[in-house]
Amino acid sequence: MKLFLDFFRQEVPKSSGRTFLYYRQSMRLNDQMLAIYFFVSFVLVSAAAKRLFWLPILFQAALLLKYYRSEHISARVNLLLNALIICGWTVWYVLSFGWGVGGQHMLIVLVLLVFFCLYETPVIKTCYLCLLLGLRMLLFHYISMHPPRYVLDSFSLFLMQTVNSVSLFLILAGMCIVYSSNLQEKERQLLLNNEKLQQEAETDPLTGLINRRGLHDIMDNFVRANPEAMYCIAIADIDLFKRVNDTYGHNCGDYTLRRLAELFTEKAEEKYAVGRWGGEEFCFFFPNVNIDEAGEIITGLLIDVRRMELAYEGHRFSITLTAGVEENDYRSSLTELIESADRKLYRGKQNGRNQIVF
């Protein structure tokens, strides 16, 4: 019931006077295949009844005229013309050759076109459905009480039933391919856009590192998936970074942060995840590592930072880091461990900087 209620609550965009996107493709494919079907039917029924039937050619001509004018008519008018042609064809075909030839099945194509039309309201679509169902039932009751105009032999009936069944399945398959291909492409683009937005939301635009939110998600996911695992967290801060900004300018400060990010990324080698925690602070996450192993890694990083030569607009300088490292104690939450590492960092700052506090 909810499905039908949601259907009737759908909002319909205003038609801009043309048929767009997948619906235009499916409509044009439908017109092409129906035109072929009308011509094959003309040949078949003329051969079966041993007389020429020009009405299929007239239906084909009307369809081709609509096809070549489809770029200049709205989706609503396009659908209405299709409905008139298919309904007219179905009535003539069933009354002429009977229910057993399967001409009434072409109404299914029209149902598909109606419900995939973006610009028709749910009420109009429901009206179309009721009219098509009513037409089909009227034809069935009429033909059950009246013989067809042309009585054909069993082989001709078999051929016409085969042509109608094959044509119907080919048209439906073609339209479904158009719909599914376009929907899959839209879904693919949506997934790619979501991934891009997710990446942008979790990436620091200056350094290209993961930001606080992204790194916190990585740590939280690891802890949830591995509640008994050992891990360490380190918070590192550039010593006297304000002096760099004041002496060489904020652009030089940005350059320094980018160079540090490049160094941290280069040395990571899947040993740790690193993100910009804020300002001149960086956070390191060491999964499946105890505090001794994490200490070796962070010590190596601090040595590499001290040795790194920085040059900006003719100015050469160097920097140092102070870091606080905390190990999972299986009692504290992730937030508490981060806060503990941060307190150790500031203890190192107070004790002279350029050091690691465990």
Secondary structure, 3 states (H helix, E strand, C coil): CHHHHHHHCCCCCCCCCCCCHHHHHHHHHHHHHHHHHHHHHHHHHHHHHCCCCCHHHHHHHHHHHHHHHHHHCCHHHHHHHHHHHHHHHHHHHHHHHCHHHCHHHHHHHHHHHHHCCCCCCHHHHHHHHHHHHHHHHHHHHHHHHCCCCCCCCHHHHHHHHHHHHHHHHHHHHHHHHHHHHHHHHHHHHHHHHHHHHHHHHCECCCCCCECHHHHHHHHHHHHHHCCCCCEEEEEEEECCHHHHHHHHCHHHHHHHHHHHHHHHHHHHCCCCEEEEEECCEEEEEEECCCHHHHHHHHHHHHHHHHHCCEEECCEEECCCEEEEEEECCCCCCHHHHHHHHHHHHHHHHHCCCCCEEC
